Amino acid sequence: MGLSKKTLKFINKKCTRSLEGMTVLITGANSGVGYKTAEILIYLGARVIMACRSLEKASSAREKLLAEYPDADIRVMRLDIADFSSIDSFANELPDVDAFINNAGVFHRPGEKTKDGFEMVMGTNYMGVYYLGEKVLPKLERCGHDVVYINTISIIHKVAKVRYDRFFSEKGSYARSKLCLARYTEYLAKMYEGTNIRVFMSHPGITITQIASHIFGKWYVLAKMMPFNSTEKSSLSAPFILTNDLPRGSVAGPSKLFGGWGYPKINKKCKRALRDIDGLIEFTKGAVNKVNSGREETVKAK
Ligand SMILES: NC(=O)c1ccc[n+]([C@@H]2O[C@H](COP(=O)([O-])OP(=O)(O)OC[C@H]3O[C@@H](n4cnc5c(N)ncnc54)[C@H](OP(=O)(O)O)[C@@H]3O)[C@@H](O)[C@H]2O)c1
């Protein structure tokens, strides 16, 4: 089907350079925003690595893209960000990349836990991305060339709160996970200032994807008829970052109607994302250490 005329118009006007010669890795690229982002990146000339938890889904998404772009260079890798051991294996095999986009995420998973015992939404959207960052960023720092690192947040982080006594409670976990991710990204932007790693945040506004079936439940079919952003328009945020020289640490995404709609622009930062960053990182390190010591005990017991 290819990209729409409106998308191509935006790309011609706002994406100021081609991505030819660049290798871009994107997590959760088999559907929704991740898939469309991969397509836009391929259109812009990038080699793409789709890092997905299901190799079967990733391969069929790759086939679909190749049917449209037969000369595209697309690889797939296995990565389950709800499983620290999968992250370890993935990080060990990480090839050289010029950009790393954390896109994978979940919205509502009542009663579910990650392999390491965290509530599924916090465990995937925040703990998984944090642990993955700790594993891949030092490697990317040593690679000897510039790397763009992007985390995908959501406008809903603007209404979230972080309380450490209810950190892993299911209530409000999606918004909290994205607020934690925004704070972690701020931490990284500062930490890697002046290095080869340029850290950014992107968000897609509001678009009806697989995730929305968990948001809207039985109203999903109706939601699909509502004038939300098309998934293609929502997928322009990361390509916009990669094709422009934005200030490090910027947030890019739709900015109309509280950030839900429109084409990507640099967004104003939410003050909540700038608070208590050190406290969050200390808490997160503690939670990760607990999991790691549990894993060591299990290995010893075997
Ligand atoms: N849609 C929106 O309006 C909206 C708004 C704000 C932010 N976002 C964010 O945008 C990102 C993409 O969401 P989307 O709307 O495109 O939803 P989506 O279509 O459901 O895509 C989510 C992707 O993440 C993958 N994923 C989920 N858990 C994973 C795990 N443990 N390991 C690896 N991959 C995993 C999914 O894989 P499977 O296919 O195997 O499940 C899927 O490929 C998410 O971070 C989401 O929070 C979306």
The ligand as a Tripos MOL2 file, in Angstrom:
@<TRIPOS>MOLECULE
LIG
   48    52     1     0     0
SMALL
NO_CHARGES

@<TRIPOS>ATOM
      1 N1         -1.4330    3.8860   20.4710 N.am      1 LIG1
      2 C1         -1.3860    4.9830   21.2060 C.2       1 LIG1
      3 O1         -2.3000    5.8190   21.1960 O.2       1 LIG1
      4 C2         -0.1880    5.2460   22.0660 C.ar      1 LIG1
      5 C3         -0.1860    6.4370   22.8220 C.ar      1 LIG1
      6 C4          0.9220    6.7440   23.5980 C.ar      1 LIG1
      7 C5          2.0080    5.8870   23.6190 C.ar      1 LIG1
      8 N2          1.9670    4.7310   22.8950 N.ar      1 LIG1
      9 C6          3.1520    3.8710   22.9750 C.3       1 LIG1
     10 O2          3.5910    3.5350   21.6740 O.3       1 LIG1
     11 C7          4.2510    2.2670   21.7120 C.3       1 LIG1
     12 C8          3.6970    1.3700   20.6220 C.3       1 LIG1
     13 O3          2.3580    1.0670   20.9160 O.3       1 LIG1
     14 P1          1.2630    0.7600   19.8020 P.3       1 LIG1
     15 O4          0.1700    1.7300   19.9750 O.co2     1 LIG1
     16 O5          1.8920    0.6040   18.4820 O.co2     1 LIG1
     17 O6          0.7160   -0.6460   20.3240 O.3       1 LIG1
     18 P2          0.8010   -2.1140   19.7050 P.3       1 LIG1
     19 O7          0.3010   -2.1400   18.3130 O.co2     1 LIG1
     20 O8          0.1410   -2.9860   20.7150 O.co2     1 LIG1
     21 O9          2.3670   -2.4140   19.6640 O.3       1 LIG1
     22 C9          3.0810   -2.7440   20.8150 C.3       1 LIG1
     23 C10         4.2780   -3.5600   20.3920 C.3       1 LIG1
     24 O10         5.0260   -3.8540   21.5720 O.3       1 LIG1
     25 C11         5.2860   -5.2410   21.5700 C.3       1 LIG1
     26 N3          5.4940   -5.7690   22.9110 N.ar      1 LIG1
     27 C12         4.6360   -5.8170   23.9440 C.ar      1 LIG1
     28 N4          5.2020   -6.4300   25.0040 N.ar      1 LIG1
     29 C13         6.4480   -6.7730   24.6210 C.ar      1 LIG1
     30 C14         7.5300   -7.4380   25.2490 C.ar      1 LIG1
     31 N5          7.4220   -7.9140   26.4820 N.pl3     1 LIG1
     32 N6          8.6830   -7.6120   24.5700 N.ar      1 LIG1
     33 C15         8.8100   -7.1680   23.3070 C.ar      1 LIG1
     34 N7          7.8050   -6.5520   22.6400 N.ar      1 LIG1
     35 C16         6.6470   -6.3600   23.2890 C.ar      1 LIG1
     36 C17         4.0740   -5.8790   20.9120 C.3       1 LIG1
     37 O11         4.3900   -7.2000   20.5170 O.3       1 LIG1
     38 P3          3.2170   -8.3160   20.3350 P.3       1 LIG1
     39 O12         2.5960   -8.0530   18.9960 O.co2     1 LIG1
     40 O13         3.9700   -9.6000   20.4100 O.co2     1 LIG1
     41 O14         2.2480   -8.1230   21.4540 O.co2     1 LIG1
     42 C18         3.8880   -4.9100   19.7560 C.3       1 LIG1
     43 O15         4.7670   -5.2060   18.7230 O.3       1 LIG1
     44 C19         4.0590    1.7250   23.1310 C.3       1 LIG1
     45 O16         5.2020    1.9940   23.9110 O.3       1 LIG1
     46 C20         2.8890    2.5390   23.6490 C.3       1 LIG1
     47 O17         2.8800    2.6540   25.0570 O.3       1 LIG1
     48 C21         0.8980    4.3910   22.1220 C.ar      1 LIG1
@<TRIPOS>BOND
     1     1     2 1
     2     2     3 2
     3     2     4 1
     4     4     5 ar
     5     4    48 ar
     6     5     6 ar
     7     6     7 ar
     8     7     8 ar
     9     8     9 1
    10     8    48 ar
    11     9    10 1
    12     9    46 1
    13    10    11 1
    14    11    12 1
    15    11    44 1
    16    12    13 1
    17    13    14 1
    18    14    15 2
    19    14    16 1
    20    14    17 1
    21    17    18 1
    22    18    19 2
    23    18    20 1
    24    18    21 1
    25    21    22 1
    26    22    23 1
    27    23    24 1
    28    23    42 1
    29    24    25 1
    30    25    26 1
    31    25    36 1
    32    26    27 ar
    33    26    35 ar
    34    27    28 ar
    35    28    29 ar
    36    29    30 ar
    37    29    35 ar
    38    30    31 1
    39    30    32 ar
    40    32    33 ar
    41    33    34 ar
    42    34    35 ar
    43    36    37 1
    44    36    42 1
    45    37    38 1
    46    38    39 2
    47    38    40 1
    48    38    41 1
    49    42    43 1
    50    44    45 1
    51    44    46 1
    52    46    47 1
@<TRIPOS>SUBSTRUCTURE
     1 LIG1         1 GROUP 0 **** ****
